[in-house]
Amino acid sequence: MTPSIFRDDVLAGKRILITGGGTGLGKELARAFVSRGAAVYICGRRQAVLDAAVSELTAEAAHGGSVQAMICDVRDATQIEAMIDTIWADGPLTGLVNNAAANFIAPSVEISPRGFEAVRSTVMDGALYATLACGRRWIEAGLHGSVVSMLVTWVWTGSPYVLPSTMAKTAVHGMTMSLAVEWGRHGIRVNAVAPGPFPTESAWEKLAPIPKAHVGAASDKDVPLGRYGQMPELCNLLTFLQSDGCDYITGATIPIDGGHHLAAPSTFAELGQLTPQDWADAKAVVRARAVQEKSQRSSG
């Protein structure tokens, strides 16, 4: 397991918001930031999930770190503004991680306007609203800040069968470069990270809902380094970008995928092998999970 390469207090005094921070990559980043002294805010739509994450991470908190949960639908600019106002009442953020995401696999001809909106509004709109809400306040107060958006290597190659995500993530890639130039004079850095295959508790299940769909999941044999990513490696990179040690990095989308996108199709191109029945089976599984998650939000 890759160790942390930073002092335990490297993020002491930092106040960082992670959207979609209750599960998956977001929760692991929150864990790393808290362990290094940061005051971390995580937001999402499911109260029970957020409460469980806070309880887990608080038990591990050390070196002055802390974690708080905020209920917020990042698709709604009004909710984001209200959340940021609440956070700012205790003090300004120093960093933002745009991590909230939505995705599903499907032939592009079957994508409905509602399905496209669900992904676009979470990935693109959510990142834009959160970034602007923080950026305005930093600029008005003359404060520096760091924005990091979680992207994918598809922003350079495109990917079939995940078209809404590809389009939305590519838009955030464009936002990253544009705002880095516009906000550089204010001392606000805007970067992005494009992880390769990092196994998480739920992401791969959603993108490979049936056994045959696993043809689209990366094999560690396709990665030049011969393995999947380890979470501490990703956390080390995000910690660096949120620290005071990289003030000259802005406008960059940094791949962390073991060279995967350079050596093999890091996309879902192989899903072209699925039959219409395979797609129908996958859709049924995805719909069932969506109903379950909606029930969890309602009960939370």
C-alpha positions as CSV (number, residue, x, y, z in Angstrom):
1,M,0.0,0.0,0.0
2,T,1.3,3.4,-1.0
3,P,2.0,5.6,2.1
4,S,1.1,9.2,2.5
5,I,4.0,11.5,1.5
6,F,2.9,14.4,3.6
7,R,3.1,15.7,7.2
8,D,0.1,14.9,9.2
9,D,-0.7,18.6,9.6
10,V,0.0,19.6,6.0
11,L,-3.7,20.7,5.5
12,A,-4.1,22.3,9.0
13,G,-6.1,25.5,8.6
14,K,-7.6,24.4,5.3
15,R,-11.3,24.3,4.8
16,I,-12.4,22.2,1.9
17,L,-15.8,21.3,0.4
18,I,-16.1,18.0,-1.4
19,T,-19.3,17.6,-3.4
20,G,-20.6,14.0,-3.5
21,G,-18.4,13.3,-0.5
22,G,-20.5,10.7,1.2
23,T,-19.4,7.7,-0.8
24,G,-16.7,6.4,-3.2
25,L,-13.8,8.6,-4.2
26,G,-15.3,11.6,-2.4
27,K,-15.4,9.8,1.0
28,E,-11.8,8.6,0.6
29,L,-10.6,12.1,-0.2
30,A,-12.5,13.4,2.8
31,R,-10.8,10.7,4.9
32,A,-7.3,11.8,3.7
33,F,-8.0,15.6,4.1
34,V,-9.3,15.1,7.6
35,S,-6.4,12.9,8.6
36,R,-4.1,15.8,7.5
37,G,-5.7,18.5,9.6
38,A,-8.3,20.0,7.3
39,A,-11.8,21.0,8.2
40,V,-13.8,19.2,5.6
41,Y,-17.4,19.6,4.4
42,I,-19.1,16.9,2.4
43,C,-22.4,17.3,0.6
44,G,-24.9,15.1,-1.0
45,R,-28.6,14.3,-1.3
46,R,-28.9,11.3,1.1
47,Q,-28.9,12.2,4.8
48,A,-28.4,8.7,6.0
49,V,-25.4,8.2,3.8
50,L,-23.8,11.5,4.8
51,D,-24.5,10.8,8.5
52,A,-22.8,7.4,8.2
53,A,-19.8,8.9,6.5
54,V,-19.4,11.7,9.2
55,S,-19.6,9.1,11.9
56,E,-17.0,6.9,10.3
57,L,-14.6,9.8,9.5
58,T,-15.0,11.6,12.8
59,A,-13.9,8.4,14.6
60,E,-10.7,8.6,12.6
61,A,-10.2,12.3,12.8
62,A,-6.8,13.5,14.0
63,H,-4.4,16.4,13.9
64,G,-7.2,19.0,14.2
65,G,-9.2,17.7,11.3
66,S,-13.0,17.6,11.3
67,V,-15.9,16.7,9.0
68,Q,-19.4,18.1,8.6
69,A,-22.2,17.1,6.3
70,M,-24.4,19.3,4.3
71,I,-27.6,18.2,2.4
72,C,-27.5,19.8,-1.0
73,D,-28.5,18.9,-4.6
74,V,-25.7,20.3,-6.7
75,R,-28.0,20.5,-9.7
76,D,-29.8,23.4,-8.0
77,A,-27.8,26.7,-7.9
78,T,-30.0,28.1,-5.2
79,Q,-29.2,25.1,-2.9
80,I,-25.5,25.5,-3.6
81,E,-25.6,29.2,-2.7
82,A,-27.4,28.5,0.5
83,M,-24.9,25.8,1.5
84,I,-21.9,28.0,0.7
85,D,-23.5,30.9,2.7
86,T,-23.9,28.5,5.7
87,I,-20.3,27.3,5.4
88,W,-18.9,30.9,5.0
89,A,-20.7,31.9,8.2
90,D,-18.1,29.9,10.0
91,G,-15.3,31.0,7.8
92,P,-14.3,31.0,4.1
93,L,-13.4,27.8,2.3
94,T,-9.9,27.5,1.0
95,G,-10.6,24.7,-1.4
96,L,-13.3,23.0,-3.5
97,V,-13.4,19.5,-4.9
98,N,-16.0,19.0,-7.6
99,N,-16.6,15.3,-7.2
100,A,-20.4,14.8,-7.5
101,A,-21.1,12.6,-10.5
102,A,-23.7,10.7,-12.3
103,N,-23.3,8.2,-15.1
104,F,-24.8,5.2,-16.8
105,I,-24.0,2.9,-19.8
106,A,-26.4,2.9,-22.7
107,P,-26.3,3.0,-26.5
108,S,-26.4,6.7,-27.4
109,V,-29.5,6.4,-29.6
110,E,-31.4,5.3,-26.5
111,I,-30.5,8.3,-24.4
112,S,-33.6,10.3,-23.3
113,P,-33.6,14.0,-22.6
114,R,-34.3,13.2,-19.0
115,G,-31.4,10.8,-18.8
116,F,-29.0,13.3,-20.4
117,E,-30.2,16.0,-18.1
118,A,-29.6,13.9,-15.0
119,V,-26.0,13.4,-15.8
120,R,-25.3,16.9,-17.3
121,S,-26.9,18.7,-14.4
122,T,-25.0,16.8,-11.8
123,V,-21.6,16.8,-13.5
124,M,-21.4,20.0,-15.5
125,D,-24.0,22.3,-13.8
126,G,-23.0,21.2,-10.4
127,A,-19.3,21.9,-11.0
128,L,-20.1,25.2,-12.5
129,Y,-22.5,26.4,-9.8
130,A,-20.1,25.3,-7.0
131,T,-17.0,26.8,-8.6
132,L,-18.7,30.1,-9.3
133,A,-20.2,30.3,-5.8
134,C,-16.7,29.9,-4.2
135,G,-15.0,32.0,-6.8
136,R,-17.2,35.0,-6.4
137,R,-16.7,35.0,-2.7
138,W,-12.9,34.5,-2.9
139,I,-12.6,37.4,-5.4
140,E,-14.8,39.7,-3.4
141,A,-12.8,39.1,-0.3
142,G,-9.4,39.1,-2.0
143,L,-8.7,35.5,-0.9
144,H,-6.8,32.8,-2.7
145,G,-8.5,29.4,-3.4
146,S,-8.0,26.1,-5.1
147,V,-10.6,24.3,-7.2
148,V,-10.0,20.7,-8.3
149,S,-12.6,18.8,-10.5
150,M,-12.6,15.1,-10.8
151,L,-12.7,14.2,-14.5
152,V,-11.8,11.2,-16.7
153,T,-9.3,10.5,-19.5
154,W,-12.3,10.5,-21.9
155,V,-12.0,14.3,-22.0
156,W,-9.1,13.7,-24.4
157,T,-10.4,10.7,-26.3
158,G,-14.2,10.6,-26.0
159,S,-16.0,7.4,-25.1
160,P,-18.9,5.5,-26.6
161,Y,-21.8,4.3,-24.4
162,V,-21.3,7.0,-21.8
163,L,-22.0,10.0,-24.0
164,P,-23.7,12.3,-21.4
165,S,-20.8,11.9,-19.0
166,T,-18.2,12.3,-21.7
167,M,-19.9,15.6,-22.8
168,A,-20.3,16.9,-19.3
169,K,-16.8,16.0,-18.1
170,T,-15.3,17.6,-21.3
171,A,-17.2,20.8,-20.5
172,V,-15.7,20.9,-17.0
173,H,-12.3,20.3,-18.6
174,G,-12.9,23.4,-20.7
175,M,-14.1,25.3,-17.6
176,T,-10.9,24.4,-15.8
177,M,-8.7,25.9,-18.5
178,S,-10.8,29.0,-19.0
179,L,-11.1,30.0,-15.3
180,A,-7.5,29.3,-14.7
181,V,-6.7,32.1,-17.0
182,E,-9.5,34.4,-15.9
183,W,-8.9,33.9,-12.2
184,G,-5.2,33.6,-12.1
185,R,-4.7,37.2,-11.2
186,H,-6.8,36.7,-8.1
187,G,-4.6,33.9,-6.9
188,I,-7.3,31.3,-7.5
189,R,-6.0,28.0,-9.0
190,V,-8.3,25.8,-11.1
191,N,-7.2,22.3,-11.9
192,A,-8.6,18.9,-12.6
193,V,-7.6,15.2,-12.1
194,A,-8.4,12.4,-14.4
195,P,-8.2,9.1,-12.5
196,G,-7.9,5.8,-14.3
197,P,-9.2,2.6,-12.8
198,F,-9.5,3.0,-9.1
199,P,-11.9,0.4,-7.7
200,T,-14.6,1.9,-5.4
201,E,-17.6,0.5,-3.6
202,S,-20.2,1.5,-6.2
203,A,-18.8,3.1,-9.4
204,W,-17.9,0.0,-11.3
205,E,-21.2,-1.7,-10.3
206,K,-23.2,1.1,-12.0
207,L,-21.0,1.0,-15.1
208,A,-20.9,-2.8,-15.3
209,P,-24.4,-3.8,-14.0
210,I,-24.4,-7.3,-15.6
211,P,-21.5,-9.8,-16.0
212,K,-21.2,-9.3,-19.7
213,A,-20.9,-5.6,-19.2
214,H,-17.5,-6.2,-17.5
215,V,-16.0,-6.3,-21.0
216,G,-16.0,-2.5,-20.7
217,A,-14.2,-2.4,-17.3
218,A,-10.5,-1.9,-17.5
219,S,-8.3,-4.9,-16.9
220,D,-5.1,-4.3,-15.0
221,K,-3.4,-6.1,-17.8
222,D,-4.2,-3.1,-20.0
223,V,-2.4,-0.7,-17.7
224,P,1.3,-0.2,-18.4
225,L,2.1,-0.3,-14.7
226,G,0.2,-3.6,-14.5
227,R,-2.2,-2.8,-11.7
228,Y,-5.2,-0.7,-10.7
229,G,-4.7,2.5,-8.8
230,Q,-4.4,2.6,-5.0
231,M,-6.5,5.1,-3.2
232,P,-3.6,6.7,-1.2
233,E,-2.0,7.6,-4.6
234,L,-5.0,9.6,-5.6
235,C,-5.3,11.1,-2.2
236,N,-1.6,12.2,-2.3
237,L,-2.3,14.0,-5.6
238,L,-5.4,15.8,-4.3
239,T,-3.7,16.7,-1.1
240,F,-0.8,18.3,-3.1
241,L,-3.3,20.3,-5.1
242,Q,-5.1,21.6,-2.0
243,S,-1.9,22.4,-0.2
244,D,0.4,25.4,-0.2
245,G,3.1,23.5,-2.1
246,C,1.9,23.9,-5.7
247,D,0.9,27.5,-6.1
248,Y,2.3,27.6,-9.7
249,I,0.0,24.8,-11.0
250,T,-3.2,26.0,-12.6
251,G,-5.3,25.1,-15.7
252,A,-4.0,21.5,-15.7
253,T,-6.0,18.3,-16.0
254,I,-3.6,15.7,-14.6
255,P,-4.1,12.0,-15.5
256,I,-3.4,9.4,-12.8
257,D,-4.0,6.1,-14.5
258,G,-0.7,4.3,-14.8
259,G,-0.5,5.3,-18.4
260,H,-3.7,3.5,-19.3
261,H,-5.1,6.0,-21.7
262,L,-1.9,6.1,-23.6
263,A,-1.6,2.3,-24.1
264,A,-5.2,1.0,-24.4
265,P,-8.7,2.2,-25.0
266,S,-9.6,3.5,-21.6
267,T,-13.2,3.8,-22.8
268,F,-16.3,1.6,-23.1
269,A,-15.7,0.8,-26.8
270,E,-15.8,-3.0,-26.1
271,L,-19.5,-2.7,-25.0
272,G,-20.3,-2.9,-28.7
273,Q,-20.2,-6.6,-28.2
274,L,-23.4,-6.6,-26.1
275,T,-26.6,-7.8,-27.6
276,P,-30.0,-6.0,-27.4
277,Q,-31.0,-8.5,-24.7
278,D,-27.8,-7.7,-22.8
279,W,-28.6,-4.0,-22.9
280,A,-32.2,-4.7,-21.7
281,D,-30.8,-6.7,-18.7
282,A,-28.4,-3.9,-17.9
283,K,-31.1,-1.3,-18.0
284,A,-33.3,-3.4,-15.7
285,V,-30.6,-3.6,-13.1
286,V,-29.8,0.1,-13.3
287,R,-33.4,1.1,-12.9
288,A,-33.8,-1.2,-9.8
289,R,-30.8,0.5,-8.2
290,A,-32.1,3.9,-9.0
291,V,-35.4,3.1,-7.3
292,Q,-33.5,1.8,-4.2
293,E,-31.4,5.0,-4.0
294,K,-34.5,7.2,-4.4
295,S,-36.1,5.3,-1.5
296,Q,-33.0,5.8,0.6
297,R,-33.1,9.6,0.0
298,S,-36.8,9.7,0.9
299,S,-36.3,7.7,4.1
300,G,-33.2,9.7,5.1
